[in-house]
Amino acid sequence: MAHHPQTTVWIFAFLLWISVSLIFRMWLVHRKASLIKKVLWSFVLLVPLFGWMLYGGFFDIPDSMDVQITYQSYPPPGGAV
């Protein structure tokens, strides 16, 4: 099998982009987490696939997120009240 360095670079760049996106999101969503915890999880997220799965399985959902979506949150169709 021939080695294609350009393909390797693109794959690495794509995986790095996903990791950096997850790290950025983690720092925004988990603002109340300790600095040490966020730094450690940032290093874990730099490991493609395995780090992402660990983060999804073990990092707690922040208490500060109110993501209860109710029908009252949206205006009725047609703007009628």
C-alpha positions in Angstrom: 0.0 0.0 0.0 1.4 3.4 -1.0 1.8 6.1 1.6 0.0 9.3 0.7 1.3 12.1 3.0 -1.2 14.6 1.7 -4.1 12.3 2.7 -2.6 11.7 6.1 -2.3 15.5 6.7 -5.9 16.0 5.7 -7.1 13.3 8.0 -5.0 14.6 10.9 -6.3 18.1 10.3 -9.9 16.9 10.3 -9.5 15.0 13.5 -7.7 17.9 15.1 -10.5 20.3 14.0 -13.1 18.0 15.7 -11.0 17.8 18.9 -10.5 21.6 19.1 -14.2 22.2 18.4 -15.1 19.8 21.3 -12.5 21.5 23.6 -13.9 24.9 22.8 -17.5 23.7 23.4 -16.5 22.1 26.7 -14.9 25.3 28.0 -18.1 27.3 27.1 -20.6 24.8 28.3 -18.8 23.7 31.5 -17.9 27.2 32.8 -18.4 26.2 36.4 -16.0 23.2 36.3 -12.6 23.7 37.9 -9.7 24.9 35.8 -7.7 21.7 36.5 -10.7 19.5 35.4 -11.1 21.5 32.1 -7.4 21.4 31.3 -7.2 17.6 31.9 -10.3 17.0 29.8 -8.8 19.2 27.1 -5.8 16.9 26.9 -8.1 13.8 26.8 -10.1 15.4 24.0 -7.0 15.7 21.9 -6.9 11.9 21.5 -9.2 11.2 18.5 -12.2 8.9 19.0 -11.1 7.4 22.4 -10.9 10.8 24.1 -14.2 11.9 22.6 -15.9 8.7 23.9 -14.4 9.2 27.4 -15.6 12.8 27.5 -19.2 11.8 26.4 -19.3 9.0 29.0 -17.7 10.6 32.0 -18.0 14.4 32.0 -21.1 15.4 33.9 -23.8 17.5 32.3 -23.6 21.0 33.8 -26.2 22.0 36.3 -26.4 25.5 35.0 -27.8 24.4 31.7 -31.6 24.9 31.5 -32.4 23.0 28.3 -36.0 22.3 29.1 -37.8 22.9 25.9 -41.5 23.6 26.2 -44.1 24.5 23.8 -44.5 27.8 25.7 -41.0 28.7 24.6 -42.1 29.2 21.0 -44.6 31.5 19.5 -47.7 29.8 18.1 -47.9 29.3 14.3 -49.1 32.4 12.5 -48.2 34.7 15.4 -51.6 34.2 17.1 -51.5 34.6 20.8 
